[in-house]
Amino acid sequence: MDLYDKTTWLELLVLPAIVRAKILQYCLDKNCFNYKKEEFQTLFLGQNEISLLETSVKEELRLFEESGGSFLFYFEEEYPKQLKEIQNPPPILLVFGDASLLIKSSIAIVGTHKMRHYGRAATKFLTEGLCDENIPIVTGILNGVEETVAKKVLERGGKLICVLAGGQNKPYPANNESLLEKVKASYGVVISEYLPNQRVEKGFFEERSRLISGLAKGVLIPEAEERSGALVTASYAVEFNREVFAVPGNIFALGSNGGNSLISEGAKLVYLPQHIIEEIQ
């Protein structure tokens, strides 16, 4: 099997995303990209994964391309260099929209799914300021902070990099399907490392967190509880040597515990867009 070949990786899209990423990382570490089929299966796959290889996804991928989608391969020049810096980078990104945004300096914004008035106001204010400086924003379409950010970027005519936790045809949550369609119709880009018809599974959110942190120069948490999934994204940012920014909040408000905790651990306290812009430019 030739793992320098984009076609090979398209066939391997039937495998779980993290399995594919670990295969690529192994190949990069060993500087070896050619394996006999039996050797490949022994090295990388369990019985469940081997049975998955019998599944054909050619039609699913053809329909995705016909709808305007494309595939960005690790060894292509357009693949974002900052993603190559992380552990277990995705071999293939499924892209809909302006892929050139992926190589620009961007800021990720993630946070709570249950926003309070303070967090919503802070999120909108900081997002507006970054948009006005023409800085691409990396986020998703989950309820709460991500949804608010995506809507504000679209409203301001900014540049949005939307990272999905599942396939391009299976948006999560379903109530934000219309928001995803608006993103696709804008000047932004939607990316995923999953097959177009792949539904979201529990472990996908952490996999997505590593992509969000990997793509951006820094991660902003405007509001988050102490056990929020946004803190996973922040931890990846630290691992990948990215900046972490957090908005300070009311010490008596549960929604501020995550951000306040990050600040106490060394995240940069921000309350103006300029605080972020100065750090990434």
C-alpha positions in Angstrom: 0.0 0.0 0.0 1.4 3.4 -1.0 0.7 5.8 1.8 2.1 8.7 -0.3 -0.9 8.2 -2.6 -4.0 10.3 -2.0 -6.2 7.6 -3.5 -5.1 5.2 -0.8 -6.1 7.6 2.0 -9.5 8.1 0.3 -10.1 4.4 0.5 -9.0 4.4 4.2 -11.7 7.0 5.1 -13.8 4.0 6.2 -11.5 3.7 9.2 -12.0 5.8 12.4 -10.4 9.3 12.1 -8.0 8.8 15.0 -6.9 5.4 13.6 -6.0 7.1 10.3 -4.2 9.9 12.1 -2.1 7.5 14.1 -1.2 5.5 11.0 0.0 8.7 9.3 2.0 9.7 12.5 3.6 6.3 12.5 4.6 6.6 8.9 6.0 10.1 9.5 8.0 8.9 12.5 9.4 5.9 10.7 9.7 7.7 7.3 8.2 4.7 5.7 5.1 4.9 3.5 5.0 1.6 1.6 3.6 -1.6 3.1 2.4 -4.9 1.8 -1.3 -5.4 2.6 -0.7 -8.1 5.2 2.0 -6.0 6.9 -0.2 -2.9 6.9 -3.1 -4.8 8.5 -0.9 -6.4 11.1 0.8 -3.1 12.1 -2.3 -0.9 12.3 -5.6 -2.7 12.2 -7.7 -4.9 14.5 -10.3 -7.3 13.1 -13.1 -4.7 13.2 -11.0 -2.2 11.2 -10.0 -4.9 8.7 -13.7 -5.7 8.0 -14.4 -2.0 7.5 -11.9 -2.0 4.6 -14.4 -4.1 2.6 -16.9 -1.1 2.6 -16.9 1.0 -0.5 -17.4 4.7 -0.1 -16.7 5.8 -3.7 -20.3 6.8 -4.4 -20.5 8.8 -1.1 -17.3 10.7 -2.0 -18.4 11.2 -5.6 -21.6 12.9 -4.4 -19.6 15.0 -2.0 -17.4 16.3 -4.8 -20.4 16.9 -7.1 -21.9 19.1 -4.3 -18.8 21.3 -4.3 -16.7 19.5 -1.7 -13.0 18.6 -2.1 -10.3 16.6 -0.3 -7.2 18.1 1.1 -4.3 15.6 1.5 -1.4 15.9 4.0 1.2 16.0 1.3 -0.4 18.6 -0.8 1.0 22.1 -0.8 -2.3 23.7 0.3 -2.5 21.6 3.4 -2.2 23.9 6.5 1.3 23.9 7.8 0.2 24.5 11.3 -1.7 21.2 11.3 1.6 19.4 10.4 3.0 20.6 13.7 0.5 18.6 15.8 0.6 15.0 17.0 -1.6 12.8 14.9 -2.6 15.2 12.1 -5.5 14.2 9.8 -4.2 12.6 6.6 -7.3 13.9 4.7 -9.6 16.9 5.3 -13.0 17.0 3.7 -13.4 20.6 2.7 -16.4 22.7 1.5 -15.5 26.4 0.7 -12.4 28.5 0.6 -9.6 26.2 1.7 -7.1 29.1 1.4 -8.4 30.3 4.8 -6.8 27.3 6.5 -3.3 28.6 6.0 -4.0 32.1 7.4 -3.3 33.2 11.0 -6.6 32.6 12.9 -8.1 32.6 16.4 -10.3 29.8 17.7 -13.3 30.6 19.9 -15.1 27.9 21.9 -17.0 27.7 25.1 -20.1 26.8 27.0 -23.2 25.4 25.4 -25.3 27.2 28.1 -24.5 30.9 27.7 -25.4 33.6 30.2 -26.0 37.2 29.3 -22.4 38.2 30.3 -20.8 35.5 28.2 -23.0 36.2 25.2 -22.2 39.9 25.3 -18.4 39.2 25.7 -18.4 36.7 22.9 -20.2 39.0 20.5 -18.0 42.0 21.4 -14.7 40.1 21.0 -15.8 38.3 17.8 -16.8 41.7 16.2 -13.4 43.1 17.1 -11.5 40.2 15.5 -13.7 40.3 12.4 -13.1 44.0 12.0 -9.3 43.2 11.9 -10.0 40.6 9.1 -8.8 37.8 11.4 -10.3 34.4 10.4 -12.2 32.7 13.3 -12.1 29.0 13.9 -15.2 27.5 15.6 -18.1 25.1 15.1 -21.9 25.1 15.2 -22.5 23.6 18.6 -25.1 25.5 20.7 -23.9 28.3 22.9 -20.6 30.1 22.2 -19.9 28.4 18.9 -23.3 29.2 17.4 -23.1 32.8 18.6 -19.6 33.2 17.1 -20.6 31.7 13.8 -23.7 34.0 13.5 -21.7 37.1 14.4 -19.0 36.3 11.9 -21.6 35.8 9.2 -23.3 39.0 10.2 -20.0 41.0 10.0 -19.0 39.5 6.7 -15.9 37.9 8.4 -13.9 34.8 7.6 -15.2 31.7 9.3 -13.4 28.3 9.5 -16.1 25.9 10.8 -14.9 22.5 12.1 -17.5 19.8 12.4 -17.6 16.9 14.8 -19.1 14.6 12.2 -19.7 14.4 8.5 -20.6 17.4 6.3 -24.0 15.9 5.5 -24.8 15.1 9.2 -24.6 18.4 11.1 -24.7 18.3 14.9 -26.7 19.6 16.5 -29.6 19.2 14.0 -31.2 22.5 15.1 -28.2 24.3 13.6 -28.4 22.7 10.1 -29.6 26.0 8.6 -26.6 27.8 10.2 -24.3 25.3 8.5 -25.9 25.9 5.2 -25.4 29.7 5.7 -21.7 29.1 6.4 -21.4 27.0 3.2 -23.0 29.8 1.2 -20.6 32.4 2.7 -17.0 33.1 2.0 -15.9 30.8 4.8 -14.9 27.1 4.8 -16.3 24.0 6.5 -14.0 21.1 7.3 -14.3 17.6 8.7 -12.1 14.5 8.9 -15.0 12.2 8.6 -17.0 10.7 5.7 -19.8 13.0 4.6 -22.6 10.8 6.0 -20.9 10.0 9.3 -23.0 10.8 12.3 -21.4 12.3 15.4 -20.2 9.9 18.1 -19.1 10.7 21.6 -15.3 10.5 21.0 -15.5 12.8 18.0 -15.6 15.9 20.1 -12.2 15.5 21.5 -10.8 14.6 18.1 -12.4 17.9 16.8 -10.8 19.8 19.7 -7.3 18.9 18.5 -8.1 20.2 15.0 -9.5 23.4 16.3 -6.4 24.1 18.4 -4.1 22.9 15.7 -5.5 25.2 13.1 -5.4 28.4 15.2 -2.6 30.5 16.6 -4.6 30.8 19.8 -7.8 29.7 21.5 -10.2 32.1 23.2 -12.6 30.9 25.9 -15.2 33.7 26.6 -17.3 31.6 28.9 -17.0 28.0 30.2 -17.9 25.9 33.2 -15.2 24.1 35.1 -15.8 20.8 33.3 -16.6 22.3 29.9 -15.4 20.5 26.8 -13.8 23.8 25.8 -11.1 23.2 28.4 -10.1 20.1 26.4 -9.5 22.4 23.4 -7.5 24.7 25.7 -5.4 21.8 26.9 -4.6 20.9 23.3 -3.7 24.5 22.6 -1.1 24.3 25.5 0.2 21.0 24.1 0.6 22.4 20.6 2.3 25.6 21.9 -0.6 27.9 21.0 -1.8 30.9 23.0 -4.8 30.5 25.4 -7.0 33.5 26.1 -9.8 33.7 28.6 -12.4 36.3 29.7 -12.5 36.9 33.5 -16.0 36.4 35.0 -18.0 36.7 38.1 -16.5 34.4 40.8 -20.0 33.4 41.9 -21.2 32.4 38.4 -20.8 28.8 37.4 -20.3 29.8 33.8 -17.1 31.7 34.7 -15.3 29.0 36.7 -13.7 27.5 33.6 -12.3 30.8 32.3 -11.2 32.0 35.7 -9.4 28.6 36.3 -7.6 28.9 33.0 -6.4 32.4 33.9 -5.1 31.2 37.3 -3.2 28.5 35.4 -1.5 31.0 33.0 -4.0 31.8 30.3 -3.9 35.4 29.1 -6.7 37.5 30.6 -8.5 39.5 27.9 -11.4 41.9 27.8 -10.5 43.7 24.5 -10.0 42.4 21.0 -6.6 44.2 21.0 -5.3 42.0 23.7 -5.6 39.0 21.4 -4.5 40.8 18.2 -1.3 42.0 19.9 -0.3 38.5 20.8 -0.8 36.9 17.3 0.5 39.5 15.0 
